[in-house]
C-alpha cells in the first residue's frame, strides 16, 4: 500500500469522500460535509492523502491548520475495514503534521460513531472538551459526569518530537 498526497478534486479523492459522507450519514445522521471544504486543503500547512493498493484507492485522510501549533485531522476513511489501512493513514498524517511544524493534533467524532471512537483511542487519542466550532453547536453537549467529557492529555512519541493527540465528541440531541 502506498499513501501519498493527492488532489482533493481527483476522481479517487471525490469517490472516497462521497463514500465516507454516505457512511457517516448512516451512522450519525450527518454526512460531515459541512465540517470540511475543499478550500481547507488549500492552506500550505494542510494536506490531503489517498492510500492506494495496487491500482485502487482504499482510503483517505487529511489535516488542516487550526492554529500555528495545532492541526485537525479530517476525512479519515478506509474502504477496507480491520486490515490496518486507517492506522497507516493516521500514522502518515501524524508524521506529516510533525514535519509541517505542528506540536498538537486534534479531531472530532460523534459519540455514536463507536468504531471511530475506539479506533482513535487505540491509536493514542484521548477525549477532550469540544473545541472551536463544535463548542457552540446545538448538538454539542458536554457530559460532565461521563468518561466522554473528561480531559486527558496524552503524548505519544513517534520520533524525537512529541505530538499531542486529542479528540472531542459531539452528541446530537
C-alpha positions in Angstrom: 0.0 0.0 0.0 1.2 3.5 -0.9 0.0 6.6 0.9 0.6 9.8 -1.0 -0.6 13.4 -1.2 -3.5 13.8 -3.6 -5.5 16.4 -5.3 -8.8 16.8 -3.3 -10.6 17.1 -6.6 -9.2 13.9 -8.2 -11.6 11.1 -9.1 -10.2 8.9 -6.3 -10.5 11.6 -3.7 -14.0 12.5 -4.6 -15.1 8.9 -4.7 -13.7 8.2 -1.2 -15.1 11.4 0.3 -18.5 10.6 -1.1 -18.3 7.1 0.4 -17.3 8.5 3.7 -20.1 11.0 3.7 -22.6 8.3 2.9 -21.3 6.1 5.7 -21.3 9.0 8.2 -24.9 9.8 7.2 -25.9 6.3 8.0 -24.0 6.0 11.3 -24.5 9.5 12.8 -27.4 11.1 10.8 -24.9 13.7 9.5 -22.7 13.4 6.4 -20.0 15.7 7.8 -19.8 17.6 4.6 -20.5 21.0 6.4 -17.4 20.4 8.5 -14.9 20.2 5.7 -14.5 22.1 2.4 -12.0 21.7 -0.4 -10.6 25.1 0.4 -9.5 23.7 3.8 -6.7 21.9 2.0 -5.5 25.0 0.0 -3.6 26.2 3.0 0.1 25.4 2.6 0.1 23.8 6.1 -2.7 21.4 5.2 -2.6 18.0 3.5 -5.0 15.5 1.8 -3.8 12.0 1.2 -5.0 8.9 -0.6 -4.0 5.3 0.2 -3.5 3.2 -3.0 -3.4 -0.6 -3.1 -2.5 -2.0 -6.5 -4.4 0.5 -8.7 -7.3 1.0 -6.3 -7.9 3.9 -3.9 -8.6 2.2 -0.5 -8.6 5.1 1.9 -8.0 8.8 2.6 -7.4 11.4 5.2 -6.4 15.0 5.7 -5.4 17.6 8.2 -5.9 21.3 8.2 -4.4 24.1 10.2 -6.3 25.2 13.3 -3.5 27.3 14.8 0.2 27.7 14.4 0.8 24.6 16.6 -2.4 22.6 16.1 -3.6 20.5 13.1 -7.1 19.0 12.9 -7.5 15.5 11.3 -10.4 15.4 8.8 -12.0 13.0 6.3 -10.4 9.8 7.7 -11.8 6.8 5.8 -10.9 3.3 4.7 -12.8 1.0 2.3 -11.1 -2.0 3.9 -12.2 -2.4 7.5 -10.0 -4.2 10.0 -6.9 -4.5 7.8 -4.8 -1.6 9.1 -5.4 0.9 6.3 -6.8 3.5 8.7 -4.0 3.2 11.1 -1.4 3.6 8.4 -3.2 6.7 7.0 -3.4 8.2 10.5 0.3 7.5 11.2 1.2 9.1 7.9 -0.8 12.1 8.7 0.7 12.4 12.2 4.2 12.2 10.8 3.5 14.8 8.2 1.9 17.1 10.7 5.1 17.0 12.7 7.1 17.7 9.5 4.7 20.7 8.9 5.7 22.0 12.4 2.6 21.1 14.4 3.0 20.0 18.1 -0.6 19.1 18.6 -3.2 17.2 16.6 -6.9 17.1 17.3 -10.0 15.7 15.7 -13.8 15.5 16.3 -16.0 12.5 16.1 -19.5 11.9 17.3 -20.1 9.6 20.3 -22.5 7.4 18.4 -19.7 6.6 15.9 -18.4 4.0 18.3 -16.0 2.3 15.9 -14.3 5.6 15.2 -14.1 6.4 18.9 -12.5 3.0 19.6 -10.1 3.4 16.6 -8.8 6.8 17.8 -8.4 5.6 21.4 -6.5 2.6 20.2 -4.1 5.0 18.4 -3.4 7.1 21.5 -6.0 9.8 21.3 -7.8 10.9 24.4 -11.1 12.7 24.8 -11.1 16.4 25.4 -13.7 19.1 25.7 -15.3 20.2 22.4 -13.3 22.8 20.7 -13.7 25.5 18.0 -17.0 25.5 16.2 -18.1 22.3 18.0 -18.4 24.1 21.3 -21.3 26.3 20.0 -23.1 23.7 18.0 -26.6 23.0 19.4 -26.0 19.2 19.2 -22.6 19.6 21.0 -23.4 18.8 24.7 -20.8 18.3 27.4 -21.4 15.4 29.8 -19.6 16.4 32.9 -20.1 13.1 34.8 -19.2 10.8 31.9 -15.8 9.5 30.7 -16.6 11.1 27.3 -16.2 14.7 28.5 -13.1 14.1 30.7 -10.0 15.9 29.6 -6.9 13.8 29.4 -3.5 14.9 28.0 -1.7 12.2 26.0 1.6 12.3 24.4 2.9 9.7 22.0 6.4 9.7 20.7 6.8 8.7 17.1 10.2 10.3 16.7 12.3 12.8 18.6 9.4 15.2 18.7 6.2 14.7 20.6 2.8 15.4 19.3 -0.3 15.8 21.5 -3.2 13.8 20.2 -6.7 14.6 21.3 -10.3 14.3 20.1 -13.7 15.6 21.1 -17.2 14.2 20.7 -20.4 15.9 19.8 -23.7 14.3 20.6 -26.9 15.1 18.7 -29.9 15.8 20.8 
